[in-house]
Amino acid sequence: MQCIYGSEGVIMRGRLLSSTSHNALQQRRQFSNQTRNDAIQALFRNLESKYGNLSSLIDSGEAAETIVADDGIIRTNHLKRLFQHDATAIHVQNFYNTESAKQMGEELIQESLRTGGKNWKISTSRGLESSDVGTLGQHPPYNVAVAREHQTKSSSHHDEDTEGVVSPIDEYFEGVQREFHSRRRKGTSYQLWPLDKLRLELDEAWSFGAGLAREKKDKRRAFGGGLPRIMRGPTRWKGFIHVDELGPLDSNRGLFSANIYLTMPDTDTNKHVIADAGALYIWPLGVRSRLDWYRNAVTLSSLSAQDPESQLMLRKSLGAPNVIHPKPGDLVLLCAQRPHCAVGFGDGVRVSLQSFLQYESDQRLLIDC
């Protein structure tokens, strides 16, 4: 049915509808959409109640292993196992000099006190939401820039005076270049920024090389290589269980994250408040088919929800996690499609550097943030 909008209402097939009738039509459409959504949710709840069994999808053996390398070296065979989901995480101890990491972490804490930092937004089913983590740097994470771009385009329909306004995406790429240059400088000299070291050594270790992701069109500008993240106690959450990408595991492609730790909260101070305070939890959940995903869709959808009820349900369904206790200078690589969380703490500061790795079989490893 074709609708033509006029000054007094809506003309449908030559008949003029009043504004009241138009509002009623809109309400019926919204009700229809809600009814359809409710029916879909009921279908998945019924499917999970009959066929769901998340605990049966928890990996065991080597696929559930956290590989530990104590010599600071990223190895090709370890990367291959991680990318093909034959391991859950890699913990590279002593990746960066411990004392240098602590000093850099303290400098970033002071920077956050001067600049205030920005809240690291989490992508959830309700959109971007605040977290316990703050971020520093000359640009936001790319997902935040994209969300701002959509908001800008939406508001531009109501405001035609946008000439000379720099788009959030352009601001992101300009900030990326400033971030690269500023982090390598230390006074009048230069330093080896840990994220640069990570890029170099991934390029050396991975058979097909590694480097910054770039735009697929236009100027082919480089994406960011990672950002500092700061978490201050007391945190609101014991640990927000989430994934950074929803979907079944695929041995030919996937999203992974790299975290370099600079400052960690004191475990002795926090052990009476929260067990494993400041640690990293990762669950070796191995959903490898769309059928298994649909069978457990209700529970798995909670991985994008911050509400306490969903988090409690996840902890009960997922069971015991792999526990990693990073120290200053350590690197942790993990599959961002497996459930994970940074355990909260009562006192202290946790400073890390994070970037994301896009893996495609027999392709260059792409790094972004």
N, C-alpha and C positions, 0 to 999 in steps of 0.2 A: 504494500500500500504506500503510495507516494505522498509525502507531506511537503507542503509549500508554506513557508513562514511569512505572515503578513503583519501589518502594524497592529491589528486588533486581535490576532490569535493565530490559528493554524488552519490553512485551507486543505482539506482532505477530499480529493476527487471533486473539486469544485464547490464543496460545502464549507462554509466558514465556521470553525469551532471557536468557542470562547476560550479565554485564558484558563478558566476553571476546568473546562473539558480537557484542555491540553495537559494541565497538571495531573488530572486524573489518569490520563493516558500514560504519563511518565511514571506515576506510582504503580500502575499495573505492570509496566515493563520491569520496574525494579523488583516488584513482588515475584514476577516470573523468573527473573535471574536468581533471586534468593531461593526460590523453591527448587530450581534446578541445582544450585550449589548444595542445598540441604540433601537432595536426593543422591548426589554424587558422594557426599560425605557418609551418608547412611550405607551406601553400597560398599565403600571401603571399610567401614567399621564391621559390617557383616562378613566381608571377605577375610579380614584379619581375625575375627572371632572364630572362624571355622578353620582357616588354613595358616594363620600367622604363627611363627615360631622363631623369634629373633635370636634366641639363645643358640639355636642350631646353626646359625650363620657366623658364629664367632670362630675365627680362624684358630688353628692349633699348630704345633710344630714350628717349622722355620718361618712360615707365613706370619706367625704371631710374634716373632722375635724382634727385639730391639738390638740391632747390631751395635756393638761398642768398639770403637777404635781409640786406644789410649795414647797414640803417638801424634795426634793432630793432623793426620793425613786423610784426605778424601780418596777413596779407592774406587776404581771402575767397577769391579765385581760387586761392591756394596751398593753402588748406585743402580746397577742393573737389577739386583734383587729388589730394591725399594720400588723402582719404577714399574716393575712387572708384578708388584704386590706379593713377592716372595719374602718380604720382611715388612714389618709395620713402621719402623723408624730406624734412623741411624744417629747415634750419639758419638760425635767426634770430640773427645776430650782434648784440651790444650790446643784448640785450633788457633787461638790468638793468645799472645803472651798475657798471663794472668794479671800481673801488675799494671801493664798498659791498659788492659780491659777495665780494671777498677778505676784507674785514673780517668779514662775516657767516660766511664759511667758517671763519675762525680762531676765532670765538666758538663755533661748533659743534664744532670739534676740542677746544677746552677743555671743553666740556660733555661730550663723550664720555669724556674723561680722568677727569672727576669721577664720572660715572654708569656708565661701562663700556659703555653701549649694548647692543643686542641683535643677535644674528646675523640677517641677512635670509634667511629660509628660502626655498628654491626648490622649487616643485612639480615633482616628477619621477614617473616610473612607479612608483617605490618609496615615494612619499609625499613629505613635506617633508624636505629635506636642507639641511645647512649650506652656506654659500657664503663667498666672500671679502669679502662686504659686511656691514657693521653698520648698524643703523638706530637713530635717536633718536626721541623723541617720547612723548606721553602715551598712545598706543595702539599695538597691533601692526597690521600690514597685515590687511585683512579676511579673507584666506584663512587666515591663522594663527588668527584668532579662531574661524572656522568649524571648523577642525580641532580646536581645544581644546574647542569645544562638543560635538563628536561624542565626544571622549574622556570628557568629563564625563558625558554621558548614558549612555555604556557602563559607566562605573564606578559610576554611581548605581544600577544594577541590583543591585550587590553591597553597596551602602551606602545604607541608607534614610534616614540622618540628613543630608539636604541642605537642611533648612529654614533660610532666612535666607542661603543661599549665593547670591552674585550670579553670574549666568551669564556666560561669556566674551563672548557677544554683547552683553549689557547693558554690560559693562565697556568693550567697544570703543566703543560709542556715547557713553558718558559721557566716555571719554578723548578722543574727537573734539572735543567742546566745550571741554575744557580745553586741548587743543592749539591750537585756533583763537585762544583768548583770550591764551594765554601768548606765542605767536609775534608777536602784534601789539604787545606791550608791549616797551619798551626802557627800563629804569629807570622814571623817572616820566613818560616821554613815550611816544609811539607811533611805529611805523615801518611802512612799506609792505612787508609780507612778500611775497617774490617769487611765491609760489603764489597769493596774493590778486590780485596784478597779472595773473597768467596767467588767472585766472578772469574778471576784469573785461574783459580784452582779447579773450578768446575769445567772451564774451557780446556784445561790440561788433562783432566781426568775422564771426561765423557768422550766416547769414541767419535761422536759427530760434532763436538765442540759445543760451546755455550756462549751466550751473549744477551744483550738487552733486546727485548721485544720492540718492534717498531710498528708504527701505523701501517695499515695495509693499503692506504691510498694517500693522495695529496702529498704532503711534505715528507712522509715516512720518518717522522720524528721519533726519537728514542723515548721509551717509557722509563719511569723511575727505577732505580736499582734497589730500593729499600728505604725504610724510614726508622728512626728511633721511636721506641715505645716505652712509656713510663707508667708503672702501676704503683700507686701509693696505698699503704695500709692506713686505717682499716678498710678492707674492700667490702663491697656489698654482698658479693657472692663467694660461696665456698669454691666455686669454679663453674663457669658457664659452659656447659657441654654444647658443642656446636660442630658443624662442618662448614667449610668455606665454599663447597660446591656440592649440591645434592645430585646423586645419580649413582648407578651401579659402577663397580670397579671394572676397569678395562685394561688388560695387559699391554695394549698398544697406545694408550694415551691416558693422561690424567693431570690433575693439579696437585702440586706439592708446595710445601712451605719450608723456608730456611730461617732459623732463628739463632742469632749469635748473642750470647748472654754476657753482659758487662758488669752488672751489679745485682746481687741477690739478697733478699731479706735474711736475717740471721735465723737459722733453724732452731737454735736453742731458745731464743726469745719467744718464738711462736709455737713451739711444739705442744704447749699446754693449752693453746687456743684452737688451732686447727692442725689435724694430722697431715703430714706432708706439705706443710705451708710453703708456698713458693715453688712447688714442684710442677712438673708437667705430666698430665694424665693423657694417655691415648688408648683407645679401645680397639683391639684387633678385629673389628667387625668387617666381615668380608661378603657384602652383598654383591654378587657377580652377575645377576640376571634381572631383567625387568620384571619377570614373573615373581621372583622373591621380593623385589622392591614393592610391587603392588600388594603382595600378601601381607606386608608389614608397613604399609604406607601411613597409617594413622600414627604409629609410634615414631617412624622415621621423620614425619613432618614436624615432630617436636624439636628436631635438631635446628629449626629456625625460629624457635619460640623461647622467650626469656622468662616466662612466668614460672613461679616455683613449682606448681603442680606438674607441669610438663617435665621440668628438670628432675623431679623426684621419680617420675615414671621411667625416665631414661636410665637413671642410676639403677633402678630395680631390674630393668630389662637387659641392660648391658653387662651387668656383673662387674667383676674386678678388672681394673685397667692395668696396663703397663705403666709403671711409675718411673719417671726419669728425674733425677736430681741434678740439674745443671749447676756448674760452678762458673765463676767469671772466666771468660775466654773460651767456653765450650760452644760448639755448634750442634744443633739438632735439626735434622731433616726428617720430615714426615709427610705422609699422604694426607692432604687437606680434605679428602673425601671420607676419611675415617673420623669417627667422633673423637674429639680431644678438648682439653680445657687447661687453662693455667690456674692452678690451685691458689685461692686467695690466702690472705694472711692478715694478722692483726696489727703488726708494726713493721716498719722498714720500707724500703723502696726496691722495686724490681725494674731494671733497665735492660732492654734488649734491642736488637736491630732485626727487622723482619723484611723478607722479600718472598715473592712467589715464583715458582718454577713451573712452566708449561711444558709437559713432556708429550712428544709424538714419536712413535717408533721410527727409528732410522732417520731422525731429523735433529737439527740443532736445538739444543735446550734453550728455551726462551725465559728470560728473567724480567719480572715487572713488579710494580707496586702501585 
